[in-house]
Amino acid sequence: MAQDEEAFLARWSRLKRDEAQEKAAPPAEKKPDDAPPALPPVDELTPEADFSPFMQPKVGDALRRAALKKLFADPHFNVADPFEAYSGDWTGGEPIPEELLKALNQARTVLFREEEEHRKKEEAEQAAAEEKPKEDDGPARQDA
């Protein structure tokens, strides 16, 4: 390294002082073109009015929010999208009929387990009763 170079900490300290002086300097005066554009009063805005001047970067956030609040207060924007799955109230309506509910496999295994087991027992007993007469037809012939 060269001897004439400034030491690291001295350079760092000098740059910090320079930065602090720049921050302490008074801000430059606003130019006339930095002023926000002439805007209509928010109270007189209608949904058909032009809101684009309120969206310019020079307009303050509070004024922009007030204009948007006025725009979205229109009932036109309060209509829910009928194609949005979560926008409607789907809790109303008719319950599923008992006959259809019993026909659903999931409902049979979860809701009607005892009835299903009872029905299976009856079917097994009926099938056993039907097979029993076939066995009692008589002794089987054996050919020698």
C-alpha positions as CSV (number, residue, x, y, z in Angstrom):
1,M,0.0,0.0,0.0
2,A,1.1,3.5,-0.7
3,Q,2.0,5.8,2.3
4,D,0.1,8.7,0.9
5,E,-3.3,6.9,1.1
6,E,-5.6,7.9,3.9
7,A,-6.0,5.4,6.7
8,F,-9.2,3.4,6.7
9,L,-10.7,4.8,9.9
10,A,-9.7,8.3,9.1
11,R,-11.4,8.1,5.7
12,W,-14.5,6.5,7.3
13,S,-14.7,9.2,9.9
14,R,-14.3,12.0,7.3
15,L,-17.1,10.5,5.1
16,K,-19.5,10.3,8.1
17,R,-18.9,14.0,8.9
18,D,-19.5,15.0,5.3
19,E,-22.7,13.0,5.2
20,A,-23.9,14.6,8.4
21,Q,-23.2,18.1,7.0
22,E,-25.2,17.2,3.8
23,K,-28.2,16.1,5.9
24,A,-28.0,19.3,8.0
25,A,-28.1,21.5,4.9
26,P,-31.5,23.1,4.4
27,P,-33.6,21.4,1.7
28,A,-33.9,23.1,-1.6
29,E,-36.9,25.3,-2.1
30,K,-39.8,23.7,-4.1
31,K,-40.1,24.7,-7.6
32,P,-43.5,25.8,-9.0
33,D,-43.8,22.6,-11.0
34,D,-43.4,20.5,-7.8
35,A,-46.7,21.8,-6.5
36,P,-49.7,19.4,-6.8
37,P,-52.0,20.1,-9.7
38,A,-55.2,22.0,-9.2
39,L,-57.7,19.4,-8.1
40,P,-61.5,19.6,-7.7
41,P,-62.8,19.4,-4.1
42,V,-63.3,15.8,-3.0
43,D,-66.9,16.5,-1.8
44,E,-68.0,17.5,-5.3
45,L,-66.6,14.3,-7.0
46,T,-69.1,11.9,-8.6
47,P,-68.4,8.3,-9.9
48,E,-68.4,9.8,-13.4
49,A,-65.7,12.4,-12.5
50,D,-62.1,12.0,-13.6
51,F,-60.0,10.6,-10.7
52,S,-56.7,10.4,-12.6
53,P,-55.4,13.7,-11.3
54,F,-55.6,12.3,-7.8
55,M,-53.4,9.4,-8.7
56,Q,-50.4,11.5,-9.6
57,P,-47.3,11.1,-7.4
58,K,-47.3,14.8,-6.4
59,V,-50.7,14.4,-4.7
60,G,-50.6,13.6,-1.0
61,D,-51.6,10.2,0.3
62,A,-54.4,11.5,2.5
63,L,-56.0,13.4,-0.4
64,R,-55.6,10.3,-2.7
65,R,-57.2,8.1,-0.1
66,A,-60.1,10.5,0.4
67,A,-60.8,10.6,-3.4
68,L,-60.6,6.8,-3.6
69,K,-63.0,6.5,-0.7
70,K,-65.4,8.8,-2.4
71,L,-65.1,6.7,-5.7
72,F,-65.6,3.3,-4.0
73,A,-68.6,4.5,-2.0
74,D,-70.6,4.2,-5.2
75,P,-73.0,1.2,-5.0
76,H,-71.7,0.1,-8.4
77,F,-68.5,-1.1,-6.6
78,N,-70.4,-2.9,-3.9
79,V,-71.8,-5.6,-6.1
80,A,-70.2,-9.0,-5.4
81,D,-68.9,-11.0,-8.4
82,P,-71.3,-13.8,-8.9
83,F,-68.6,-16.0,-10.3
84,E,-66.4,-15.7,-7.2
85,A,-66.6,-18.8,-5.2
86,Y,-66.3,-17.2,-1.8
87,S,-68.4,-14.1,-2.4
88,G,-71.9,-15.6,-1.8
89,D,-73.6,-16.9,1.3
90,W,-73.9,-20.6,0.6
91,T,-75.2,-21.6,4.1
92,G,-78.8,-21.3,3.1
93,G,-80.9,-23.6,1.1
94,E,-82.6,-27.0,1.5
95,P,-80.8,-29.8,3.4
96,I,-80.0,-33.0,1.5
97,P,-83.0,-35.3,1.6
98,E,-82.7,-38.4,3.9
99,E,-83.0,-40.8,1.0
100,L,-80.2,-39.2,-1.0
101,L,-78.1,-38.9,2.1
102,K,-78.4,-42.7,2.7
103,A,-77.4,-43.4,-0.9
104,L,-74.1,-41.6,-0.5
105,N,-71.2,-44.0,0.4
106,Q,-69.5,-41.6,2.7
107,A,-72.7,-40.8,4.6
108,R,-73.4,-44.5,4.9
109,T,-70.0,-45.3,6.5
110,V,-70.0,-42.2,8.8
111,L,-73.5,-41.3,9.6
112,F,-75.5,-44.5,9.3
113,R,-72.9,-47.1,10.4
114,E,-75.3,-49.0,12.7
115,E,-78.0,-49.1,10.2
116,E,-75.5,-50.3,7.5
117,E,-74.2,-53.0,9.8
118,H,-77.7,-54.1,10.7
119,R,-78.7,-54.2,7.0
120,K,-75.6,-56.3,6.2
121,K,-76.4,-58.8,9.0
122,E,-80.0,-59.2,7.6
123,E,-78.6,-59.7,4.1
124,A,-76.2,-62.3,5.4
125,E,-78.9,-64.1,7.3
126,Q,-81.2,-64.0,4.3
127,A,-78.4,-65.4,2.0
128,A,-77.7,-68.1,4.5
129,A,-81.4,-69.0,4.7
130,E,-81.6,-69.3,0.9
131,E,-78.5,-71.6,0.7
132,K,-79.7,-73.9,3.5
133,P,-82.6,-75.6,1.5
134,K,-80.1,-76.4,-1.3
135,E,-78.1,-78.5,1.0
136,D,-81.2,-80.4,2.3
137,D,-82.2,-81.7,-1.2
138,G,-81.2,-85.2,-0.1
139,P,-78.2,-87.4,0.1
140,A,-75.8,-87.1,-2.8
141,R,-75.5,-90.2,-5.0
142,Q,-72.2,-91.8,-5.2
143,D,-71.5,-94.0,-8.2
144,A,-69.2,-96.8,-7.5
